[in-house]
């Protein structure tokens, strides 16, 4: 059993923060940010919670699919910025859209969407679900040190969702990788206030990223994962209509794309308007492309992502 995407939806906060706005907060400039990461602006939440954004994206995807919450058999949410540890984002989205089904979260940082789709595939394959809602929502702004110009200028807030429906064909294959490491990308959790816990608390409980190491890992992951999935599927770069990569850094895409043999024109990039929205970046791009009418039945789409964990993955499927 395979899947078809029958609906997409996304939501980003109304608040647009430009590079010039960022220059008022930290020592930076539009030229510095544009040249290094390719971002011109990002959306930053003022009133929206992670759940609020996930709910709005989910409802948009359901509307696009022409179905209601009660038609969903499973919800898989991907987030690293949930409003609370429990209940899960997926469970709260379920409540807000009127669904009644199994719901749970996965945590794979910027690779979250691919990990969530891979998880959903298992339920579709075993016949445990016919329609699955995959939701990715991130309020990255709450995880940032807003005095650190190397990270706060990169990320944005937003959410996106897709509805997957079981079908006999259309999914080619996927590759998923994880290698435990906290020295490249790390977001500490709160230690709490146990009177028995004697470990010194983390001084800076915000997102840490080694930029140079992240860049190297990202470029290598994309080229390796794309080569591996082509080998597994016996497909070639010419077979691919579009590549939708994780939107982390425009320079990463520029460096990685030639190594895959896929024409640069096939790579969809929108980082200049949203920044890095972690796991939500790929489904935001998919929804944007869908709204533009860019997809035709039978188009082979390649998704590729990398992120904290360290994690990475790629999927090829037909629209």
C-alpha positions as CSV (number, residue, x, y, z in Angstrom):
1,X,0.0,0.0,0.0
2,X,1.3,3.4,-0.9
3,X,0.0,7.0,-0.6
4,X,-1.2,10.0,-2.5
5,X,-1.2,13.6,-1.1
6,X,-4.8,14.7,-1.5
7,X,-4.6,17.9,0.5
8,X,-2.1,20.5,1.6
9,X,-2.3,23.5,3.9
10,X,-0.1,26.0,5.7
11,X,-0.1,28.9,8.0
12,X,2.4,31.6,8.9
13,X,2.0,34.5,11.4
14,X,1.1,37.9,10.0
15,X,4.2,39.5,11.6
16,X,6.9,39.9,9.0
17,X,10.4,40.6,10.4
18,X,12.8,41.9,7.7
19,X,16.6,41.8,7.8
20,X,16.5,45.5,8.5
21,X,14.3,44.8,11.5
22,X,16.8,42.3,12.7
23,X,19.6,44.9,12.4
24,X,17.8,46.9,15.1
25,X,18.0,43.9,17.5
26,X,21.5,42.5,16.9
27,X,24.6,43.6,15.0
28,X,23.8,42.5,11.5
29,X,22.7,43.8,8.1
30,X,20.5,42.9,5.2
31,X,23.6,42.3,3.1
32,X,25.2,40.0,5.8
33,X,22.1,37.8,6.2
34,X,21.3,37.7,2.5
35,X,24.8,36.7,1.4
36,X,25.3,34.1,4.1
37,X,21.9,32.4,4.3
38,X,19.7,33.8,1.5
39,X,17.0,35.1,3.8
40,X,15.3,38.5,3.3
41,X,12.5,38.1,5.9
42,X,10.8,35.6,8.3
43,X,7.5,35.3,10.1
44,X,7.6,35.6,13.9
45,X,4.6,34.9,16.1
46,X,3.1,37.6,18.3
47,X,0.0,35.8,19.5
48,X,0.0,32.4,17.8
49,X,1.0,29.3,19.8
50,X,2.5,26.3,18.1
51,X,-0.9,24.6,18.5
52,X,-2.7,27.6,17.0
53,X,-0.5,27.4,13.9
54,X,-0.8,23.7,13.6
55,X,-4.6,23.8,13.9
56,X,-4.9,26.4,11.1
57,X,-2.6,24.5,8.8
58,X,-4.5,21.2,9.5
59,X,-7.8,22.8,8.8
60,X,-6.5,24.3,5.5
61,X,-5.2,20.8,4.5
62,X,-8.5,19.2,5.3
63,X,-10.4,21.9,3.3
64,X,-8.1,21.4,0.4
65,X,-8.7,17.6,0.5
66,X,-12.4,18.1,0.7
67,X,-12.8,16.1,3.9
68,X,-13.5,16.8,7.6
69,X,-11.6,15.9,10.8
70,X,-13.9,12.9,11.4
71,X,-12.5,11.3,8.2
72,X,-9.0,11.1,9.5
73,X,-7.7,7.8,10.9
74,X,-4.4,8.9,12.3
75,X,-2.6,12.2,13.1
76,X,1.2,12.3,13.2
77,X,2.7,15.7,14.2
78,X,6.3,16.7,14.0
79,X,7.6,19.5,16.3
80,X,10.5,20.5,18.6
81,X,8.6,23.5,19.9
82,X,5.4,22.1,21.3
83,X,3.6,24.3,23.8
84,X,3.7,21.6,26.4
85,X,5.4,18.2,27.0
86,X,2.0,16.6,27.4
87,X,-0.5,16.4,25.8
88,X,1.1,16.1,22.4
89,X,0.6,18.6,19.6
90,X,-1.1,15.8,17.6
91,X,-3.6,15.2,20.3
92,X,-4.5,18.8,20.7
93,X,-4.8,19.2,16.9
94,X,-7.1,16.2,17.0
95,X,-9.3,18.0,19.5
96,X,-9.5,21.2,17.6
97,X,-10.4,19.7,14.2
98,X,-13.0,17.3,15.5
99,X,-11.1,14.1,14.8
100,X,-11.3,10.8,16.8
101,X,-8.3,8.8,16.1
102,X,-4.8,7.7,17.2
103,X,-2.6,10.8,17.5
104,X,1.1,11.2,18.5
105,X,4.2,13.3,17.9
106,X,7.6,12.6,16.5
107,X,10.7,14.6,17.1
108,X,13.3,14.8,14.4
109,X,14.0,18.6,14.2
110,X,14.3,19.8,10.6
111,X,13.9,16.3,9.3
112,X,10.6,16.0,11.1
113,X,8.3,16.0,8.1
114,X,10.1,13.2,6.4
115,X,10.2,11.1,9.6
116,X,6.5,11.8,10.1
117,X,5.6,10.7,6.6
118,X,7.7,7.6,6.9
119,X,5.9,6.8,10.2
120,X,2.5,7.3,8.6
121,X,3.5,5.0,5.8
122,X,3.7,2.1,8.2
123,X,0.1,2.5,9.2
124,X,-1.0,2.8,5.6
125,X,1.0,-0.2,4.6
126,X,-0.6,-2.4,7.3
127,X,-4.1,-1.2,6.6
128,X,-4.4,0.5,10.0
129,X,-5.3,3.8,8.4
130,X,-6.7,5.0,5.1
131,X,-6.3,8.8,5.6
132,X,-3.5,10.3,7.7
133,X,-3.0,13.9,8.6
134,X,0.7,14.9,9.0
135,X,1.1,18.2,10.8
136,X,4.4,20.1,11.3
137,X,4.3,23.2,13.4
138,X,7.2,25.2,14.9
139,X,7.5,28.4,17.0
140,X,11.2,28.5,16.7
141,X,11.3,32.1,18.0
142,X,10.9,30.7,21.6
143,X,14.0,28.5,21.3
144,X,16.4,31.3,20.2
145,X,18.9,33.5,21.9
146,X,17.9,36.8,20.4
147,X,21.3,38.3,21.2
148,X,23.1,35.6,19.1
149,X,23.1,36.9,15.5
150,X,24.4,33.6,14.2
151,X,21.1,31.9,15.0
152,X,18.3,34.4,15.6
153,X,18.5,35.7,12.0
154,X,18.0,32.2,10.5
155,X,14.8,30.9,11.9
156,X,11.1,31.6,11.5
157,X,7.7,30.4,12.8
158,X,5.0,28.6,10.9
159,X,3.1,25.4,10.2
160,X,2.0,23.1,7.4
161,X,0.0,19.9,7.0
162,X,-0.7,17.3,4.3
163,X,-3.4,14.7,4.1
164,X,-2.2,11.3,2.9
165,X,-4.6,8.7,1.4
166,X,-3.8,5.1,0.9
167,X,-3.4,3.9,-2.7
168,X,-1.9,1.0,-4.6
169,X,1.1,2.9,-6.1
170,X,2.8,6.3,-6.2
171,X,5.4,5.8,-3.4
172,X,8.9,4.8,-4.7
173,X,11.1,4.6,-1.6
174,X,12.7,6.5,1.2
175,X,16.0,6.7,3.1
176,X,16.2,7.7,6.8
177,X,19.4,8.2,8.8
178,X,20.2,9.3,12.3
179,X,23.6,9.7,14.1
180,X,23.5,10.7,17.7
181,X,25.3,14.0,18.2
182,X,24.7,17.1,20.4
183,X,27.8,19.0,19.5
184,X,26.6,20.3,16.2
185,X,23.0,21.2,16.9
186,X,21.5,21.2,20.4
187,X,18.5,22.7,22.2
188,X,18.7,22.1,25.9
189,X,15.5,21.2,27.9
190,X,14.7,22.8,31.2
191,X,16.1,20.9,34.2
192,X,13.1,21.5,36.5
193,X,13.4,22.1,40.2
194,X,14.0,18.7,41.8
195,X,15.7,19.2,45.2
196,X,17.7,15.9,44.5
197,X,19.1,16.8,41.1
198,X,22.7,18.1,41.6
199,X,23.8,18.7,38.0
200,X,24.5,22.4,37.3
201,X,21.8,23.9,35.0
202,X,22.7,24.8,31.5
203,X,23.8,28.5,31.4
204,X,22.3,29.2,27.9
205,X,19.1,27.1,27.4
206,X,18.6,28.2,23.8
207,X,19.4,26.7,20.4
208,X,23.0,26.1,19.7
209,X,24.3,25.5,16.2
210,X,27.9,25.0,15.0
211,X,27.4,26.8,11.6
212,X,30.4,25.3,9.8
213,X,29.8,21.8,11.0
214,X,26.1,22.1,10.2
215,X,26.8,23.3,6.7
216,X,29.2,20.4,6.0
217,X,26.8,17.8,7.4
218,X,23.9,19.3,5.4
219,X,25.7,19.3,2.0
220,X,27.0,15.7,2.6
221,X,23.6,14.4,3.7
222,X,21.7,15.8,0.8
223,X,24.2,14.4,-1.8
224,X,24.5,11.0,0.0
225,X,20.7,10.6,0.6
226,X,19.8,11.5,-3.0
227,X,22.4,9.1,-4.4
228,X,21.2,6.3,-2.1
229,X,17.5,6.8,-3.0
230,X,18.3,6.8,-6.7
231,X,20.2,3.5,-6.3
232,X,17.2,2.0,-4.4
233,X,14.6,3.1,-6.9
234,X,16.6,2.8,-10.1
235,X,15.5,6.3,-11.0
236,X,17.7,9.0,-12.4
237,X,17.9,12.8,-12.0
238,X,16.0,13.2,-15.3
239,X,13.0,11.4,-13.8
240,X,12.5,14.0,-11.1
241,X,10.1,16.9,-11.7
242,X,10.8,18.9,-8.6
243,X,13.1,18.7,-5.6
244,X,11.7,20.2,-2.4
245,X,14.6,20.5,0.1
246,X,14.6,21.6,3.7
247,X,15.0,25.4,3.6
248,X,17.9,26.0,6.0
249,X,20.3,28.0,4.0
250,X,20.3,29.0,0.3
251,X,24.1,28.3,0.1
252,X,23.6,24.8,1.3
253,X,21.2,24.1,-1.6
254,X,23.5,25.8,-4.0
255,X,26.5,23.7,-2.9
256,X,24.5,20.4,-2.7
257,X,22.4,20.5,-5.8
258,X,25.3,20.1,-8.3
259,X,26.5,17.0,-6.4
260,X,23.1,15.3,-7.0
261,X,23.1,15.7,-10.8
262,X,19.6,17.3,-10.7
263,X,19.2,20.5,-12.6
264,X,19.2,23.5,-10.3
265,X,15.9,24.8,-11.9
266,X,14.1,21.8,-10.4
267,X,15.0,22.8,-6.8
268,X,12.2,24.8,-5.1
269,X,13.4,27.5,-2.8
270,X,11.4,29.9,-0.7
271,X,13.8,30.5,2.2
272,X,14.1,34.2,1.4
273,X,10.5,34.8,2.6
274,X,10.2,32.4,5.6
275,X,13.7,31.6,6.9
276,X,14.3,28.2,8.4
277,X,10.9,26.9,9.8
278,X,12.5,23.6,10.9
279,X,10.3,20.5,10.1
280,X,7.5,22.8,8.7
281,X,9.7,24.2,5.8
282,X,9.1,21.3,3.3
283,X,5.3,21.1,3.8
284,X,5.1,24.9,3.6
285,X,6.8,24.7,0.3
286,X,4.6,21.8,-0.9
287,X,1.5,23.8,-0.1
288,X,2.9,26.9,-1.8
289,X,3.7,24.9,-5.0
290,X,0.2,23.2,-4.9
291,X,-1.5,26.6,-4.7
292,X,0.5,27.7,-7.7
293,X,-0.7,24.7,-9.7
294,X,2.8,23.5,-10.2
295,X,2.0,19.8,-9.8
296,X,0.5,17.4,-12.4
297,X,-0.6,13.8,-11.8
298,X,2.4,11.5,-12.1
299,X,5.1,14.1,-11.3
300,X,7.9,12.5,-9.4
301,X,8.7,14.7,-6.3
302,X,11.9,14.3,-4.3
303,X,12.0,15.6,-0.7
304,X,15.3,15.9,1.2
305,X,16.0,17.1,4.7
306,X,18.6,17.2,7.4
307,X,18.6,18.5,10.9
308,X,19.3,17.9,14.6
309,X,19.8,14.5,15.8
310,X,21.8,14.4,13.6
311,X,19.1,13.2,11.3
312,X,18.5,13.2,7.5
313,X,16.2,11.6,5.0
314,X,14.8,11.6,1.5
315,X,11.5,10.4,-0.1
316,X,10.4,10.0,-3.7
317,X,6.7,9.9,-4.5
318,X,4.3,10.6,-7.3
319,X,1.9,13.5,-7.1
